[in-house]
Amino acid sequence: MTRAPLRRAAAAVAAGTAALSLTACGAFGGGTGTDGSDAGDGVITFWHYYGDPHGVPLEAALARYAEETGVEVEPRFIPFEDFSRTLQQQAAAGGLPDIALVNAFETGQLADAGIIEDLSAYADEWGEQDAYYEAGWETGQVDGATYGIPHLADDYALYYNEDVLAAAGVEVPTTWDEMEAAAAAIADSGAASYGLAMSGIEGAEGATGILLRTLAAGGDLAGFGGEAGVAALESIQRMTASGGLSEGFLTWNEDDAMAAFTNGEAAMAINSASAVNVVRENAPTSPGTWPRCPPTPPRRPSCPPRTSPSARAAATPTPPGTSSSGSSSRASWRSTCPSATSSPPAPTCPAPSPTRSGRSSPTSS
């Protein structure tokens, strides 16, 4: 395939669907021939980590692009926790895709390893850099060169269940200290199994909540080991000690944490604003009605029975399941599965508070 179709594909896909990087595979569909010429078969291989339901609109957009351009696109889903490792392994094996959706945290590492290519010439020809906020565009820059085209800014929010908070006799928290106290009070009251759910799994996904807490305490990500970082970790430690945060959060990804909130195990959750549609889909559809509990994978039970504080202390938490999707910011909804008695109000979405990481803190410090 010639360079012109490559240039057209990169610009069109970046503008229409995802934050992408071209991998160092040489040509569409299989790299470079032994004589140095393009040996691609004309099929664009596209790897991403968007599972259901996020992957549905993404792959639909890829299919629409293929229909409109006549360029075949072959998507492949790889779970987020395996994505970068798979890219690194396939780089060594010579099996990289043409295009990969990569996390902004890892752009520099992948560029330094030679896994993704410098897109500066394509980006300059495309000429749409000014359509992005400067902070967003910078996430794809490495040493002044463009290695990725951003497609979203992932703000974070505090989700809360109004009825559970009311049953526990606590107000909606507006600061991190209030959230910590509320989580402990909710767990102590038995209104929910625990007050807060968040991801703590190893890697960027699980580090987000702790980093947000660090920034809210006045810290700097470059100096995480300072007083603010210590304060953030001590806050997490206090919440697990009080039962306000399940010790199982260390094994949860963000989908697990959001499922704990939507099935009623947790009264609050720190999660991406994109998870708001999970709340909408799993909240009651009419007064006094729960059609059914949210579906979950077999390995994870949905809507476990409530336990007393003493029983809860002895129980081993089980990571919940289900996926997240959508957009918006803070949302509140009523009642828990399966005993809801009222319909959800419209979500309220205050403007997120920006931090130096480009994300937003769910509450102010």
Secondary structure, DSSP 8 states (H G I E B T S, - for coil): --HHHHHHHHHHHHHHT--EEEBTTSSTTT-B-TTSSB---S-EEEEE---TTTHHHHHHHHHHHHHHH---EEEEE--HHHHHHHHHHHHHHT---SEEE--GGGHHHHHHTTSB---HHHHHHH--GGGS-HHHHHTTEETTEE--B------EEEEEEHHHHHHHT-----BHHHHHHHHHHHHHHTSSSEEEE----TTHHHHHHHHHHHHHTT--GGGTTSHHHHHHHHHHHHHHHHTSB-GGGGG--HHHHHHHHHTTSEEEEEEEGGGHHHHHHHS-SBTTB--S-----TTS-SS-----HHHHHHS-------------S--EE---TT---S----------EE-TTSSEESSB-
